[in-house]
Amino acid sequence: MHRVVSGLGVPLVTAGLVAAALWTVVDTYVVRSYTEYLLPTAGALVVAFAFVFALFVLGARSDRWLSSPYW
């Protein structure tokens, strides 16, 4: 019985979190002024993407790889 309850609870919690996220996006970016929130968010995403991409390039160009039995 506990497995059935937890099996039903996880999708319900996930659906609730998705619904809350969608509500937040609609309330923030559609109802309110998009210039107040959308432009700073887009700028932060661009900076974060550029930073992660720079780390990826630095790692890909590295000549030293991990050499252990684990890897």
C-alpha angles and dihedrals in degrees: 000000000000091000091054092050093047091043090056094039098059096058090044093052090046092050090049092052092048091049091049091049092050091047090051092050092048093045094046104039105025105035098036127050110293093209091060095057111007100060096049090045092050090048092051091049091051092050092047092048091048091050094049091045091051090052089049092052092048091050094046093051093049114114093200114082129183108269109191133119089251095063 
